[in-house]
């Protein structure tokens, strides 16, 4: 159904339908609701160029992904994307996924903002100090980040309590008698990984235990990296009796390596992992139910989309800063030394 057919169906002028869809104040709220309801029921979507001409809005938000990080097959990124899609689909807003290379990433954000291709941008995977945040803040362009930064401009974000979550996870292992605890963390320039390392170290300091760099690995969150890190731990002079993993995906690789070496998980060695609620990796339904810190990333994606729409609508940055708590769920992958 096009706009002319929609107007005929409603027995309204095409001008009235157009202004109702654009939200003009001279159209009654009753008419706006009627037009929008009928448009949704009949699958009407305005032409993007026409919509931009009438409303000044693109009707879409942008997500940029550097191809080097291979995010398009990353289960964490896909879960965020699923949450974004659910929230934006409810209001008829499109997602523009834009691939780039790291060397041109800032230029890509700049182009999307300056050309009006999108109404706002979502940054996934913030760095401790993030040039993307600084650039978009200087442009005064609406954006929301998944995660915070530690330095730089005030910005809208949704994050989880990574520091608190990994401090509690490490304290659980310490309470079970473990003193040599390995940490397989994310890449060190990522803010979530930095927060988790801080939480891990604070837990050790709270028990007057020394931090041992040989027990910490920083790497992308993949099965392969988890497997390699666990194998490396087992060849060290100082071997961990427990391992904290940055993701359930990493934990799959860790468990494979431990089992190949004849270790009984939960008895010979303990594992705790962060669970993003990935639909493809269920911590509670794995062959060995994992003890996890938990915060659902798909729900975060949905909320981030809602926050960006609020930011586009004029909501202040300081009103759009959320830190979600992290739960600790104890299962059979952890046990006493």
Secondary structure, 3 states (H helix, E strand, C coil): CCHHHHHHHHCCCHHHHHHHHHCCCCCCHHHHHHHHHHHHHCCCCCCHHHHHHHHCCCCEEEEEEEHHHCHHHCHHHHHHHHHHHHHHHHCCCEEEEEEECHHHHHHHHHHHHHHCCCCEEEEECCECECHHHHHHHHHCCCEEEECCCCECCCCEEEEECHHHHHHHHHHHHHHCCCCCEEEEECCCCEHHHHHHHHHHHHHHHHCCCCCCHHHEEECCCCHHHHHHHHHHHHHCCCCCCEEEECCHHHHHHHHHHHHHCCCCECCCEEEEEEECCCCCCCCCCCCCCCEEEECCHHHHHHHHHHHHHHHHCCCCHHHCEEEECCEEECCCCCCCC
